[in-house]
Amino acid sequence: MTTTLDLDPVQEAARIAAQNDAFRCSILGDTSGAGAPLGQFVMTRGVAALGPDAQLELTRRVAAFDGFNADSDPQGWHEMGVIEFDGTTVWFKVDLYDTDYTYGSPEPSDPLQTRRVLTLLLPSEY
């Protein structure tokens, strides 16, 4: 059996990307993401100020996002994306924490040791 410690960097990146994708898809409550890793979805005050309709549309776009490439996703983790919405640039970022949300995950590719926080934010808030 291969443990997460035995993975080469390419395999580890693919595993983390798949978990991040599953988590992103689960933010809309999609039941097909029932096996998605655990985590939280938050947005900044700037995104909240855009209003509930914008928040819902941005959440849908984050869940469906597939614009990852080597330039925007150099580690291959599918952890950050950029969305244009009504003339406003919005970012999303997935951070990987330990199970107490205190420190970085000790083993990012292991969902039992990792909790995700997906933040929706404006670039000016970074």
N, C-alpha and C positions, 0 to 999 in steps of 0.2 A: 504494500500500500504506500502510495506517495503522500508524504506530509507536505504542508506548505513550506517547511524549511528546505525540502528537497527540490523545490521548483527552480528552474533556471529563470532569469529575469524576464524572458519573453513569455514563458508560461505564467509566471506570477502576474505580469501586466495584463494578460488576457483574462485571467481569473478575476482580477480586481475590476477590469472594465466590464465584464459580464455582470458582476455583482452591482456595480454602480448603475449600469443600465437597468437592471431589474429593480433597483431601489427607485430610480427616477420614474420608471413606469408605474410604480406602486403609489405615487403621491396623489393620484386621482382616485384612489380606493379601488382600482381595478382588481377584481378577484383573481384574475389569472396571475397576478403577482403575489399570491399567497405565500410563496416560498421566498419572497424578497428579503434581503437582509434588513435588520432592524435599524431604525434611525429616526431623525426628525427633519421636518421641512419647515424652514423659517424664511421670512422676508424682512427686509429692512424697512425703516420708516419711509424712505423715498419711494420704494415700490408700493407700500401700503397707501401712500398718498395719491397714487395713480387711480385709485378707486376699485370697487369690487369687480366690475366687468373686466378691467385690465388685469387684475390679479388672476381671475379665472382663466382668461385667455393666455396669459403668460405661463400659468401652471400647465395648461394643456400643451403649450409649445415646448416647455422644458421636458415634459413626459415623452413627447414625440421626437425630441431633438436627435438628429443623426448626422450632424455636420462636423464630425470629428475628422481631423486630418493631422499629418505629421507636424505641420507648423503650429496648430492650435493645441495639439495634444501630444507633446514630445515624449511623455512617458508611456503613452498608450493606455492610460487609466480611465479615460472618458470622465474626467473630473471637473472640466470647466467648459462653458460654452457661452456664446454671444448670440443674443436675439435682438432683432430690430422690431420695434413695436410702435406704430404711429409716430415715427420720427424720433423715438427715444431708444437709445441703446441700453439693454439690460443684460447683465451677466448672471450666470449661475455657477456656483462652486460647490463641489462635494469635498468635505473634509472627513478624514478617517480618524476616529478617536478610540480610546479604550472603552470598556463597557461602562465606566463611570462618567464618561464625557469629560475627563479631566486632562488627560495627556493624549499624545498621538498613539495610535494602535501599535501594540508590540508586534503584531503580525497582521498587516493590512489585508492579506489575501484570505485570512481565516474569519468567516462571519461570526464565529463564536467568541472571538476576541476583539471584534471591531463593531463600532457603531458609527453610522454615517450621519452627517449633518449637511443637508443641502440648503444652501443660502441663495436666495434670489435678491440681487442688489443692483444698484446703479453704479457705474464706474466711479462716480464722484464720492461714493461711500466706501471705496476700498481702502 
